[in-house]
């Protein structure tokens, strides 16, 4: 299953966002894989500061369980100062509708 979603950075946080992801904690990568995530890519539209995420997941139920892990909550707290977040520090994320795919 393929998921697409968008999030939003605060102005001036582009380099910091990239730096933090280039130094992704091994425990966070393990959690993503353990919850069925692979081929995870995030793109940045520099004009709007919109992040576009692409990830392949095994199933929605397994993937959604990753949100409740301690490492994921710690990551959300770590990222909250540079992007739009909800009251629980989860990123404001909007799922995107898949309108075309070609293998």
C-alpha positions as CSV (number, residue, x, y, z in Angstrom):
1,X,0.0,0.0,0.0
2,X,1.3,3.5,-0.9
3,X,0.6,6.5,1.3
4,X,1.1,10.1,0.4
5,X,0.7,13.0,2.8
6,X,1.6,16.6,3.3
7,X,3.0,18.6,6.3
8,X,4.2,22.2,6.7
9,X,7.5,23.7,7.9
10,X,7.9,27.0,9.7
11,X,9.8,29.6,7.7
12,X,13.6,29.4,7.9
13,X,13.5,25.7,9.1
14,X,14.3,24.0,5.8
15,X,18.0,23.3,6.6
16,X,17.3,22.2,10.1
17,X,14.5,19.8,9.0
18,X,16.9,18.2,6.5
19,X,19.7,18.0,9.0
20,X,17.5,16.2,11.6
21,X,16.3,13.7,9.0
22,X,19.9,13.1,7.8
23,X,20.7,12.2,11.4
24,X,17.6,10.1,11.9
25,X,17.8,8.1,15.1
26,X,18.4,4.4,14.5
27,X,15.6,3.6,16.9
28,X,13.2,5.7,14.8
29,X,14.2,3.9,11.6
30,X,13.7,0.6,13.3
31,X,10.2,1.6,14.5
32,X,9.2,2.6,10.9
33,X,10.4,-0.7,9.6
34,X,8.8,-2.7,12.4
35,X,5.4,-1.0,11.7
36,X,5.6,-2.0,8.0
37,X,7.1,1.2,6.5
38,X,9.6,1.1,3.7
39,X,10.8,3.3,0.8
40,X,10.0,6.5,2.9
41,X,10.7,9.7,1.1
42,X,9.9,13.3,2.0
43,X,10.0,16.1,-0.6
44,X,10.0,19.9,0.1
45,X,8.3,22.5,-2.0
46,X,10.6,25.5,-1.2
47,X,8.1,28.1,-2.3
48,X,5.3,27.0,0.1
49,X,7.4,25.1,2.7
50,X,5.0,22.2,2.2
51,X,6.5,18.7,2.8
52,X,5.2,15.9,0.7
53,X,5.7,12.4,2.1
54,X,5.6,9.1,0.3
55,X,5.8,5.8,2.1
56,X,5.0,2.2,1.3
57,X,3.3,0.4,4.2
58,X,2.1,-3.2,4.8
59,X,-1.3,-2.1,6.1
60,X,-2.9,0.9,7.7
61,X,-3.6,-0.7,11.0
62,X,0.0,-1.8,11.7
63,X,1.3,1.6,10.5
64,X,-1.0,3.6,12.7
65,X,0.2,1.6,15.8
66,X,3.6,3.2,15.3
67,X,2.2,6.6,16.4
68,X,1.8,5.3,19.9
69,X,5.4,4.2,20.4
70,X,7.7,6.0,22.8
71,X,10.3,6.7,20.2
72,X,7.7,8.2,17.8
73,X,6.4,10.5,20.6
74,X,10.0,11.5,21.3
75,X,10.6,12.3,17.6
76,X,7.4,14.4,17.5
77,X,8.6,16.4,20.5
78,X,12.0,16.8,18.9
79,X,10.5,18.1,15.6
80,X,7.7,20.3,17.1
81,X,9.8,23.5,17.1
82,X,10.3,23.5,13.3
83,X,7.0,22.5,11.9
84,X,3.2,22.8,12.3
85,X,2.0,20.4,15.0
86,X,-1.2,19.4,16.8
87,X,-1.5,19.8,20.6
88,X,0.1,16.4,21.2
89,X,3.1,17.5,19.0
90,X,2.2,15.2,16.2
91,X,2.7,16.9,12.8
92,X,-0.3,18.4,11.2
93,X,-0.5,15.9,8.3
94,X,-3.1,15.7,5.5
95,X,-3.4,12.5,3.5
96,X,-3.2,12.9,-0.2
97,X,-5.4,11.1,-2.7
98,X,-3.5,8.8,-5.1
99,X,-4.7,9.7,-8.6
100,X,-2.0,7.9,-10.6
101,X,0.6,5.2,-10.2
102,X,2.9,3.5,-12.8
103,X,5.2,0.7,-11.9
